[in-house]
Amino acid sequence: MPIDVAAKDDFGHLAKSFNDDGYAIHRSLLSKEILSVAFRYYASYVDLPGYYKVYEKVKALDRYADALSEALMLDVMSSIEKAIGKSLLPTYSFARIYTSESRLTKHVDHSACEISATVTIGHKNAPGEWPIWLTSRDRDLPVSLEIGDALIYKGTELPHWREPLSSGIWCQAFFHFIDASGPNKDKIFNGRRKLGPTPWSGPASG
């Protein structure tokens, strides 16, 4: 069984869980103070036409490489590197607001999402817990994340999904990376020149 680690400095257990099971739970990867601002930031764009994309497959509000999540990328990457004991390269970030109309079916990610972290930003009028599901060692497991918690996972290997949200909205940010010594090094910045806000019309992520 993977170990649910509450302390930031218990990196040995996180690395073991990630290496053995393909995922680890990093509690309080980002502070609630930062994410209180982030939730208001993302919510403020909901009524701005054209800011979020709504893809038919997921029916969530999606934003590729927005300014805030891109600014957080390197700090998140540094924390993950310490937690799992690997050197990483950044590819891209992704912000999403789920509603009760959203659907995230079971899937694995493309090669730019070799190692990913999904962080709960905030929620409103939603259940207190809304787990993300993943398959590890042939077992389907629910992972509940409080605001600021991160699920670090091998996105190209572990199938993951969500059951429908019963009510309200739920904001999540995804941070995607590649192993710096792995075969996908050419995916750095996901084909961009650098990190930063970027227009995007491609498929949904996460």
C-alpha positions in Angstrom: 0.0 0.0 0.0 1.3 3.5 -0.7 1.9 5.7 2.3 -0.2 8.8 2.8 2.4 11.3 4.0 1.3 14.4 5.9 4.7 15.9 6.7 6.5 17.8 4.0 9.9 16.5 5.1 9.0 12.8 5.0 10.4 12.5 1.5 11.8 9.0 1.9 8.3 7.5 2.2 7.0 9.7 -0.7 9.8 8.4 -2.9 9.2 4.8 -2.0 5.4 5.2 -2.7 6.1 6.8 -6.0 8.7 4.3 -7.1 6.7 1.2 -5.9 3.2 2.2 -6.7 3.5 4.9 -9.3 2.0 7.7 -7.2 2.4 9.5 -3.9 0.3 12.0 -1.9 2.1 15.2 -0.9 0.1 17.0 1.8 0.2 20.8 1.7 2.4 21.1 -1.3 1.0 24.6 -1.8 -0.2 26.8 1.1 -3.9 27.5 1.7 -3.1 31.2 1.8 -1.7 31.1 -1.8 -4.6 28.9 -2.9 -7.3 31.2 -1.4 -6.0 33.9 -3.8 -5.7 31.3 -6.6 -9.3 30.2 -6.3 -10.6 33.8 -6.4 -8.3 34.4 -9.4 -9.6 31.4 -11.4 -13.2 32.1 -10.4 -12.9 35.7 -11.6 -12.4 34.6 -15.2 -15.5 32.3 -15.4 -17.7 35.0 -17.0 -15.0 36.4 -19.3 -15.8 35.1 -22.8 -12.9 33.1 -24.4 -10.7 32.7 -21.3 -11.7 29.1 -20.6 -12.1 26.4 -23.3 -14.9 23.9 -22.9 -14.1 20.7 -24.7 -16.9 18.3 -25.5 -15.1 15.3 -24.0 -14.8 16.7 -20.5 -17.2 19.7 -20.4 -15.1 21.5 -17.8 -13.6 25.0 -17.9 -10.1 24.5 -19.1 -7.2 26.9 -19.3 -3.8 25.9 -20.7 -0.7 27.6 -19.3 -2.4 30.5 -17.5 -0.2 33.1 -15.9 -0.6 32.0 -12.3 -0.1 28.2 -12.7 2.9 28.8 -15.0 4.4 31.1 -12.4 4.1 28.3 -9.8 5.6 25.6 -12.0 9.2 25.9 -10.9 8.4 26.0 -7.2 6.1 23.0 -7.6 8.8 21.2 -9.6 11.4 21.8 -6.9 9.1 20.3 -4.2 8.3 17.3 -6.3 12.0 16.7 -7.1 12.7 16.6 -3.4 9.7 14.4 -2.7 10.4 11.7 -5.2 14.1 12.0 -5.6 14.1 12.6 -9.4 15.4 15.5 -11.5 12.6 16.9 -13.7 12.0 19.2 -16.6 8.8 21.3 -16.9 6.3 20.9 -19.8 3.1 22.8 -19.0 0.5 23.6 -16.5 -3.3 23.4 -16.8 -6.1 24.9 -14.8 -9.6 23.4 -14.7 -12.9 24.1 -13.1 -15.2 21.1 -12.9 -19.0 21.4 -12.6 -21.7 18.8 -12.2 -21.8 18.6 -16.0 -18.1 17.6 -16.3 -17.0 14.0 -17.0 -13.4 12.7 -16.7 -13.3 9.2 -18.0 -10.6 6.6 -17.3 -7.5 7.4 -19.3 -3.7 7.7 -19.3 -1.9 10.9 -20.4 0.4 11.7 -23.3 4.2 11.8 -23.1 4.5 15.4 -22.0 2.7 14.3 -18.8 5.2 11.6 -17.8 5.2 12.8 -14.1 2.3 15.0 -13.0 0.9 16.7 -9.9 -2.8 17.5 -9.6 -3.5 20.0 -6.8 -6.8 21.0 -5.3 -7.2 24.8 -5.6 -10.6 25.2 -4.0 -14.3 24.4 -4.3 -17.7 25.9 -3.7 -21.1 24.3 -3.0 -19.4 21.0 -3.6 -19.0 17.9 -1.4 -16.3 18.0 1.2 -14.4 15.2 -0.5 -14.3 14.4 -4.2 -11.6 11.8 -4.8 -9.6 11.3 -8.0 -9.4 7.6 -8.8 -6.4 5.7 -10.2 -5.4 2.2 -10.9 -2.2 1.0 -9.2 -1.0 -2.6 -9.0 -4.3 -3.7 -10.6 -6.3 -2.0 -7.8 -8.7 0.9 -8.3 -8.0 3.4 -5.5 -9.7 6.7 -4.5 -7.4 9.6 -3.5 -9.0 12.5 -1.6 -7.1 15.8 -1.6 -7.6 18.7 0.7 -7.0 22.2 -0.6 -3.2 22.5 -1.2 -2.6 18.7 -1.3 -1.1 17.1 -4.4 -1.3 13.7 -6.0 2.0 13.1 -7.8 1.6 10.3 -10.3 3.0 8.6 -13.4 0.5 10.0 -15.8 1.5 7.9 -18.8 1.3 4.7 -16.8 -1.5 4.9 -14.3 -5.1 5.1 -15.5 -7.0 7.8 -13.6 -10.4 9.3 -13.6 -13.2 11.1 -11.6 -16.7 10.1 -10.8 -19.2 12.9 -11.6 -19.3 15.9 -9.2 -22.6 15.9 -7.5 -22.9 19.7 -7.1 -21.1 23.0 -7.1 -17.7 23.7 -8.7 -14.2 22.2 -8.0 -11.0 23.9 -9.2 -7.9 21.9 -9.8 -4.5 22.7 -11.3 -2.2 20.2 -13.1 1.5 20.6 -13.3 3.2 18.3 -15.9 6.8 17.3 -16.1 9.2 14.8 -17.7 12.1 12.9 -16.2 15.3 14.9 -16.9 17.2 11.7 -17.7 14.4 9.9 -19.5 13.4 9.4 -23.2 11.0 12.4 -23.4 13.5 15.2 -22.8 12.4 16.8 -26.1 9.0 17.5 -24.6 10.4 20.3 -22.4 8.0 23.3 -22.3 5.7 21.2 -24.4 7.2 22.5 -27.6 7.2 26.2 -26.4 10.3 28.4 -26.1 9.8 28.8 -22.3 7.2 28.7 -19.6 4.6 31.4 -19.5 1.0 32.2 -20.6 0.3 30.6 -23.9 -2.8 30.5 -26.2 -3.9 26.9 -26.8 -6.5 25.2 -28.9 -5.5 21.6 -28.4 -7.3 18.8 -26.6 -8.1 18.8 -23.0 -5.6 17.5 -20.4 -5.6 15.6 -17.2 
